[in-house]
Amino acid sequence: MKTGIKILVLIIAILLSGLVTAEKYDHQSSQPALQGWTLEKNEDGIQIYLNDQDDKTEIKAFKGVTRIDASLDSVMAVIFDLEACTDWLKDCAEPVLIKDVGFTERYHYQVQELPFPTQNRDVIVHSKIKQNPVTKTVTIEMEAVPDYCKDEISDVCEKINNSSHVRVRHLHGTYILEPQVDGSTLITWKQHTDPGGMLPEWLINQLVQNIPFFGLKGLKAKVKEDKYLHARLKYNLSGIAVAFN
């Protein structure tokens, strides 16, 4: 490894070590063990699990689980508000909607800010929503589509195509939102991301648990704002949400 790269890795490790080690947590979870997942953090009612994705990469997938004291409608309203991600999703910046296919499908872009001297990442995400008409459980599937703007002609895509950030080429994740009888919402966030670039896999794995922990913690706080607490979903005759009232 060249000296410059060694120095870069050392600087990043020093800058980010506080995020990883400053928080003490209890490894005893009140929830049953999840097969293949290892509990890494259990704090503030949030459980963070890590799992090996496959033999092709050492970058781990994460699963964050927590109960939010707010309705499904309110939680959905925050997630749908792309601009709000800068308030609750750790290091999210410059969110923009690229294409709205409908209530259940859209393409959007965002930047993931990283500490200097690491280069920021950006990602184009294709998301789809499914809902169980009986339980009302919502599943939001997210997939990176790094070349979506390549052949698109629009001001948004032109800006994205000229970005100097490192483009994330692999991201696959899901939000599962389960409404509870007491009016709260159980959320499970599972995701695997390869940020690309020069970051070593061991360092990425140190950061992986912080993304869902601070994200879910931020979501719990953000959902308390009046405009989200009063949000209401509109359903069709099949019992599927199709819009916000």
C-alpha positions, -999 to +999 in steps of 0.1 A: +000+000+000+014+034-009+022+058+018-004+083+007-032+058+009-020+046+044-021+082+056-056+087+042-069+055+059-053+066+092-069+101+090-103+086+082-101+061+110-092+089+135-120+111+123-146+084+125-135+063+155-155+085+178-187+077+160-180+040+164-166+038+199-181+067+219-214+049+224-217+021+249-244-004+244-260-036+257-258-067+236-288-083+253-319-078+231-355-083+242-363-095+207-357-131+195-324-138+177-325-134+139-309-163+121-277-152+104-277-118+121-255-107+150-268-080+174-242-052+175-260-024+191-291-022+214-297+014+226-326+038+228-350+011+218-331+005+185-315-028+177-288-030+150-278-063+135-250-071+110-247-100+086-223-112+060-238-106+026-221-133+005-186-146-004-180-119-030-176-090-005-166-085+031-189-055+035-217-064+059-254-058+055-273-041+083-307-046+098-321-019+121-353-025+141-373-002+163-408+008+173-418+044+165-446+060+186-464+073+155-489+059+130-480+043+097-493+074+079-469+097+098-438+075+093-446+071+056-450+109+053-415+115+066-399+089+043-418+103+013-406+138+021-373+137+002-361+171+014-365+160+050-338+134+047-312+161+056-328+163+090-331+126+100-309+105+077-273+106+087-252+128+063-279+129+037-275+160+014-288+174-019-319+152-022-339+156-054-367+138-071-357+127-106-389+110-118-422+104-100-438+073-117-466+074-092-473+069-055-457+035-055-426+041-076-401+069-081-364+077-088-345+100-066-309+112-060-290+121-029-254+127-017-238+110+012-214+134+029-182+119+044-156+135+065-126+153+048-105+141+031-128+113+020-147+120-013-185+122-009-207+095-025-239+100-044-266+075-054-296+073-077-323+052-061-352+034-076-379+027-050-411+007-051-438+004-026-460-027-018-487-029+008-506-059+023-543-049+021-551-069+052-523-061+077-515-027+060-478-035+063-458-015+038-426-027+022-404-001+004-378-017-018-347+004-028-322-003-055-293+017-069-296+025-106-263+044-111-267+049-149-303+060-149-295+095-159-270+085-186-294+088-215-320+111-198-324+147-210-333+169-181-318+197-160-317+174-130-300+145-148-275+170-164-264+181-130-262+145-118-241+135-148-217+163-141-213+153-104-177+149-092-188+125-063-181+088-063-212+071-076-226+043-055-232+013-079-245-012-054-273-005-029-302-028-021-324-021+008-359-024+023-380-006+048-408-027+063-434-007+082-458-027+104-487-008+120-493-020+156-526-023+175-515+005+199-511+029+170-473+027+168-452+014+139-426-013+139-399-005+114-373-029+100-346-013+078-324-038+060-297-026+036-264-036+019-243-009+003-209-009-014-198+028-014-170+021-039-138+041-042-108+037-020-124+030+014-112-003+029-139-029+037-129-030+074-135+007+077-168+005+059-179-022+084-171+001+113-195+027+099-223+004+088-240+002+122-240+040+126-261+046+095-293+028+106-289+037+143-287+075+138-311+073+109-338+055+130-331+078+160-335+108+137-367+094+122-382+089+157-376+126+164-386+140+129-420+122+129-431+142+159-435+174+138-471+185+134-472+182+096-462+145+098-484+137+129-514+149+110-506+132+077-532+107+065-530+081+038-557+078+012-568+042+003-584+027-028-613+001-028-587-027-025-574-013+008-541-001-007-527+033+000-525+054-032-518+089-020-518+113+010-550+133+017 
